[in-house]
Amino acid sequence: MGHFKRRTWWIAAVALALAAVALMVLPAGPRTIAGPAWSPSAPEVRGVYHIHTVRSDGTGTVDEVAAAAARAGLRFAIVTDHGDGTRRPDPPVYRHGVLCIDAVEISTTGGHYVALGIGQTPYPLTGEPRDVVEDVQRLGGFGIVAHPLSPKRGLAWQDWQAGFDGIEWLNGDSVWRDAPRLRLALAAWAFAFRPVASLTSLYIRPAALDRADLVAGQRRVVFMAGVDAHARLGARGGGASSWRSLFLRVPSYETAFEVASLGVRLADPLTGDAASDADAIIAAIRAGHLHTLVGGLARPGAFEFTASSGGVTAEEGDRMPLVGAVTIRVRANVPLGGCIVLFHDGREIARASGDGLVYASNRRGVYRAEVWLEAPRDARPRPWIVGDPVYIGTPDASPPPSIDTGGPAIPIATDGRSWTVEHGPGSRAALDRSAQEVTLRYALADPGPSAALVSTSAIEPRATGLAFVGRADRPMRISVQVRTSPGGEGLRWRRSVYLDETPRDVLVAFGDMTPAAPGAAGSPPVRDLRAVLFAVDAVNTRPGSSGQVTLGHLRFVSPR
């Protein structure tokens, strides 16, 4: 019996010692530091962006999200449930003192794209990234690339030439996916004791920040931090009776909101009117008048960044000319051990350990500042505050290159026998033609939601593209396709184009087309093409829809 007691005592002592060691290595909680020694030059509101609710794959209602944001001391929350834009967004509303703004996260064929400031869309937004970016801009919205470098297949952004408006340099979902397994295991242990600190311990300088700097060197882009909050840990999908519906509501919305947030600088204080306040916040985000605070490291945080040249002063997100020299001023309530770091075109050019940095330069380029804090048990400091860039003396983005159409145009006759229609099972398609135009009348069914005009006119081997004048009876997208066989499937390439009631000139370069069928790769081999299709399908048109598309002045274009 005595031996048993001694063994039990030793086991208990070892367990207590291990527990004590484990508690000693818990990540430190957020540091509480003094506020700034100056008065802000403009009103600032703090909030969070990229949140999911029960309307998609989150677990909380909008009201619960707002309550969590209020407990985290925030003023606004931008909800971004998954969708295609056809759901009418909820109007802005104050809940628990937090302004709730409804947005949407759209799935493209090459990553996810968040759209702010758009209403209900006339057709589903999906398809290739460049098409969704174009649609959001045409609808007056502001689009942000979500989790751009996510290691999860299907989430990472693929089209870096698309003219997106913003990019998430920090994403809460990617932070844990990027973490080494040991760091992730330690964070999982610490979560039960210090949830905010444990999530923050996974955070290091993400590679997406360097990618954002590369994009900013080419054109203006807004740097965003997305919490990507779901309040859900567990498998997703399946019905209510499926094991896939089993999950834990962790990390909570409040925990995610305390890790990182946005500080948005406004021209005027919020008024309390939800609609006008939402417009002001989205306008400030569009302008890039914001910075990110990683509150899981320290709080509160204050940050100001200005650039002056030739009597003109700019702030984050602004573009200004370079007249003589430029003076950069940065100030922040930097805690002991921290520093302000200034970047020019993505490279560090200055560092200051106090609460201010002043730097003079005569170089054009993109200037941006961060505040770094020392990271316990980590050799590399971590960005605590990340500012948006100022663009000084940089040109506007150059227009996309146009294809050479200086050679002869080869007309495609609209009244010949080369035109037919194709449609999926259950769908209907009819063809009307005249000497000048050809019209597709369609009605899409499910299954088989597709209908197409097909031309088997000979394609000029030297052609570099296809041009036409098109219109539709409603705003929509059609898929312009080329195929290696006159009928049936064959190898196909496609390019989506927008049409509405107003006739518009459309030019589709073969080099811009992407494969649309297994076995197709690269650009279409013009000499092997046997058919051109103008298709309406379920990518951008819902089953049950009907309407018509009219095309005229059809021609192949060729180089000089």
N, C-alpha and C positions, 0 to 999 in steps of 0.2 A: 504493500500500500504506500509506504514512504517513497519507494522508487517511482511509483505512478504519480504521486504528488509533485516530486521534484521535476519529472519530465513535463508535466502539465505547466508547472511554473516557468520552465525554460521556454516552452512553446509560446506561452503568453508574453514572456519578456521579449522574445525575438519579434513577435508580431507587433508589440508596442513600439519596439525600436524601429522596425521597418515603417510603421505608420508615422512615427516622429520624423524620420528621414524624409518620407514622402511629403509630409506637410511642410518641411523646411524648404523643399525644392519647388513648392507651388509657385507659379508665376505671380509676380507682384501685381496688385490691383492698380487701377488708374491713379496716377499721382494727382493730388489736388494742389494747384499752384495759384499764385496771385494773378489777378486780372491785369489788364494793360494799364500803364501809367498815363495814357492819353485818352482823349475822348474820340470815339469813332467819327470819321468825316462824313459817313453816310449810314442810314439805318440798315441793319443786317438782320435777317431771319435765318434760323437754323432749322433744317428739316431733313427728311430722308426720301430717297427715290429708289424705285425698283422693289416693289412689294407684291406678294401674291396672297389672295384670299380664297375663301371657299368657292368663289366663282371659277377658279381654275384648280391649281394644285397646292393652294395654301390651306390652312386649317382654321383661320379666324375670319370673322366678319369685318366689314369696313369699320364698324363701330368699335370692335375690339382692337383693331389696328390703331385707330385714333386714340383710344384710351391708353394703349401702350406708349404711343408717341408722346402723349401728355405726361405720363410718368417719367419719360426720359428727358423732359424739359424741351421738347421740340414744338415748332410752330406750324409746320406743314408736313404732309405725307403724300407722296405720289404713288398711287396704286397702279400696277402694271400687269394685270391678269392676262394670261395667254388668250389670243383671239386673232381674228382676221380683219378687224375693223368694222364688221357689219353690225355689231351690237352698238346701240346708241349709248354713248358714254353718260354716266351719271353727271348731273351738274355739280359744280364745286359746292361744298357745304362745310360749315364749321361743326365739328363734333368734339366735345370735351375741350374746346378751345383750340383745336388743331384743324387747320384747313386741309380738307381731303380733296385731292385732285385725281380724276380718273384718266388713265392712259391705257395703252395696250402694248403687249409684247407679241410681235409677229414672227412666226417661223418661216424662214426662207429656205431655199435649197442649199444655202451656204452660210448658215448661222442665224442668230436671232437679232431682231431689230425692234427697238422700243420707239413708239411714236407718241409724242406729246402734242397737244393742241389741235387734234383733228376731231371732227365730228363723226357721225355715222357715215361709213364709206358706201359708195354706190355699187361696189362689187368687192368680192373678197380680195384682200391684199396678201399675196403669197407668190411663190415662184422664185425666180432668180433674185439675188440680193440687189443688183443694180436696178431692177424693175420696181422693187418695193421702195428703195431709196427715192427713185424718181416719183413714184406715186405719192409718198408722204410729203415730199416737197411741193408737188403740184397742188395737193389738198391744203397747203398752208401750214403743214405741221413741221415739227422739229424732230429729227430722227437720231437715235443713239445706238451704236453697236454695243450689244450686251456681251459680257464675258468673252471678249475677242479671242483670247488664247486659251480657252478652256481645254483641258486634256480630254474631256468627254467628247466622243465622236458625235457629230451633228450639232454641237453647240458653238464650236470655234468659227470665227468669221473667215470667209474664203475670198471675198472680192475686195482687195485693198485699193482698186482703182475706182470703185463706186464713190460718188461724192457725198458720203454721209456727213451729218452735221456734228455729231459728238461721238465720243468713245469712252467706254468704261475703263479707266486705268486701274480701278480697284473693283473687284466683284466678290461679294461675300461667299458665293457658292464656289468660286474658283480657289479661294484662299485655302480651304481644307483639301481640295482635290490636288493642289500643287504641293502640299506639305509632305516632307519625308515621313516614312511610317513611324519612326521613333518619335519624332516631334508630335505626330498625330496621336500616338498612344499616350504620351505624357499629357497632352491636352485633354484627352478623354478622361483620364484619371482626375485631372484638376477641375473638370467642368462641374462636378458635384459640389465643390467647395467655392470656387470662384469662376462662375460661368463667363463673365465678361473678360476677365484676365486670361482664361484658358483659350477663348477664341482669338484674342489679340496675340497670344503667344505664337499662333500659327502664321501671323502676318510678317512677311519680310518685303523688301522692295520688289514688287512684281515686275515681270518682264513686260507686261502690258504698258507700263509707264514709259519704257524705252520705245515701244512701238508707237505710242501716242506722240512722243517727241519726233519720231521720224515722219509721221503724217503731218504734224504741225510745221515741219520744215518745207513741206510741199504746198500746203494751203491751210487756211484757217480751220481749226477744229476745237470743240469745247471738251475739256477734260472733266469726266464725271466719275463719281464713286457710287456704285450701286450696292445696296445691302443684300439684294436678291433674297429677301426674307420669305420663308414659307411656314415657319414654326412647325416643322415636320421632319421627323427622323424615322425612316422606314421605307419599305417598298412602295412604289406608286403604281396606280392603275388597278384594274379589276373592280368587281362590284362590291357591294357592302358585305356580302357573305364570303368574300375571298380573303385569303391570308394576306394578299397584297394591300388590303385596306388597314392592316395593323401598323400602327405608328405611334411614336411619342411626339408630343408637342414641344420639341426642343430642337435647336435653341429657341427660346421664346422671342416674340417680336420685340419686346422691350430690351432683351439682351442684345439682339442684333442691332437695334437702334443706338445702343450705347457704345458699340464698337466703333462706328464711323458714321459721319453725317456731313451734310453740305451747309456751308455758310453762304447765303445769297445776299448780295448787296443791292439795295433798292434805291430808286431815285427819291421816293417818299415813303413814309411809314405806312403800314397796312391800315386799312380803313375799317375793317370789320365786315365789309360787303364781300361775300365769298366770290362772286363772279369777277369783280374788278381786282380783288387781291390775287386770284388765281392768274389772271392775265398779267399782272405785274410780276409775279414770280416766274412764269414761263418766259416772259420777255427778258427778264434778267438772265435766265439760264441760256436763252438763245444768244444773248450778248456775251456770254462767258464771264459775267460778273459774279464769280463764285470761287470758292476754294473748298478743299476737303479737310476736315478735322478727324483724325483717328483718336476719338475720345477714349478708347480703351487703353491708350498710353498715358494721357494726361488731360486734364480739363480744369477750368475753362480755357479756350484758346482764342486768341485774337490775332488778326493778320491783315495787313494792308500792303499793297504793291502798286506803285505808280511809276510812270516814265514821263519825262518832260524833255521836249526838244522844240526850239523855235517858238517858244511862248505857248505851246500846246501841251496839255497834260492828258495822259491816257491811263486807264486802269486795266485790270485783268480783262482779257477778251477783246480789247480794242485794237484797231489798226491805226497807225499814225505815220506821217512822213518823217524822214530824218532831215532836219535842218541844222547843219553844224553838228554839235555834239549832243548826245542824249545822256540825261542823268536818271539813273534808276534809284529809287528809294523803297526800301522794304523795312517794315517794322512788325514786331510780334512780341508777345509776352513769353520770351524764351526762358525756360527754367534752367537751373544750374546743370551744366553738362551738355546743354543743347547748343545748336548753332543754326544760323541762317545760311543757306547755300543758294547762290545765284548761278543760273545756267544760261548759256547762249548757244542756240542751235543744238540743244541737247547735251552740251558739254559744260562741266563746271568751270566757272571763270573767277569766282570770288567766294569767300567764306568769312563770316563774322560770328564771334561768340557772344556778343551782347544782344540787346533787344532791337538793334537797328543796323542796317547796312546801306551805304551810299556808294554808288559806282558810276563812273563816267566813262563813256565810250563814244567812238565815232563810227562804229560798225553797224551796218544794217543786220537784221536778222530777228530771230524769235527769242525773246527773253522770258524767263520764268524762274520762280523762286520756290524753295521748299524750306521747311524747318525740320531739322533732324534731332532726334533724341538718342542718347546712349541706350543700348539694349542690354539689360543684365544677362550675363552668361552667353552673350552673342558678340562676336568680334565686330560685326557691322552695325552701324547706327541705322535706325529705321525712320523713314519720313513720318513725321507727326502731322504736319500741315503741308498740303500740296496745293500750290496755286495754279491758276490758269495762265496761259501765255499772254504777252503783249507783242504785237507784230509791228516792228519798226522798220519803215522803208522797204517792206517786202511787197512784191507785186501781187495782184490778184491772181487767183488760180487760172492757168492757161486753159483755153477751151480744148475739148477733146479733139484729136486729129480727125479730119474728114477724109473720106475715101476719094480717090481720084476718079472723077466722072467726066473728064474732059474729052473722052473719046465718043464714038457714036453710040446712040441709044437704040436698042433693038426692041421695037414695040411688041407687046403681047396682045394679039387680037382678042376682043371680047365677044365676037359674034360667031366664032368658029366652033367646030365640033371637039376641040381639044379640052373643053370645060365639062366637068362632071361634078357630082357631089358624093361625099361619103359620110356615113354616120354610124354611131354605135347602136347596139341592140336597144330598141325602144325609143330612141331619139328619132327626130325627123329632120330632113334637110331638103330644100327645094332651091332651084336655080332659076333666076331671071336674068336675061342678058339683052343688050342692045348694041348698037354700033360703038357706043362710047363707054358703057359701064356693064359690070356684072354684079349681081346681088345674091347673097345667101340669105334665105329665110330659114330659121332654125327653131327647134323646140327640143330642149334637152330633157332626157329622162334618166332615171336611176334604177337599174344599172345602165351603163353605156352612155354617159353624159358627154357626147362629142358630136360635132357636125363640122364639115369642112367643104370649102370650094377647092377643087383640084384642077390644075392646068398642066397638061402634058405637052405644052409648046416646047419646041427645041430650045435648049439653053445655049447661048453663045459661050463657047469655051473660054474666051478671054474676059468674060463678064466678071466684075468684082462685087456686084450687088444687084438689088432689085428695088425699083422705085414705083410708087403709085400715089394716087390721091384717094384717101379713104374717109368714110364717115359711117356712123352707126346711129341707131335710133335712141341710144342711151349711152352714158359713159361706160366704157368697158375695155378689156384687153383682148386682142386676138393673137394667136400664135402663128407667125409666118414661118413656114417650114419648107425644107427641100428634102427630096427623097431619091434614093438610087433606083427605085423601081416605079413604073408608071401606075401600078396598082398594088394593093396589099401593103405589108409593113415596110420591108426594105430597111436600109440604113437611113436614119433621118437626123437632121440638124434643125434647130429652131431659134427664133428670136421673137420675144413678145413685144407688141407695140400697143400704144394707147390710141383709142378712137372715141369720138363723141359726135354730137349732132353737127358740128362745124366741120366742113371738109378741110383736111389737112394733108400737106405733102409729107410723105413718109419715105425714108431711104433706109434700107436694111443692107448692111455690108455682109457678104458671106463670111468674112473673117470675124465678125462679131457673133456669129451663130455658135451655139453649143450643142453637143451631142444630145439627142433625144431618144436614143434607142440603144440597147446592148450591141456592142460591136463597133459603134460609131466612136470616133476619136478625132481630136483636133478640129480643124476647119473642114468644111465640106469639099470634096474633090469635084470641082465644077464639071470636068469632062465626064464624070460618071453619073451626074444627076439626070433624072428622067421626069421629075414632077415637082411642081411648086404647090403648096397647100396653104390655105388661109383658114385656120381652125379656131372654133369656139369650143372650149372644153372646161372641165371641172376645176382647172387650176385657178381661174379667175371668174368663173360663172357657175352659179348654183344650179343643180338639177331642178327642173320645173320651170326654168327661165325660157323665154322665147323672145324673138326679135329678128332684126335683120342688119346686115352689114353690106355696104355698097362700095365697090372699088372701081376706079377709072384711071385712065392715062397710065396703064401698066406697062412697064418696060424694064428690060435688063440694061444696066449701065456698065460701061467699060472704061478702062484708062485711056489716056492719050496714046 
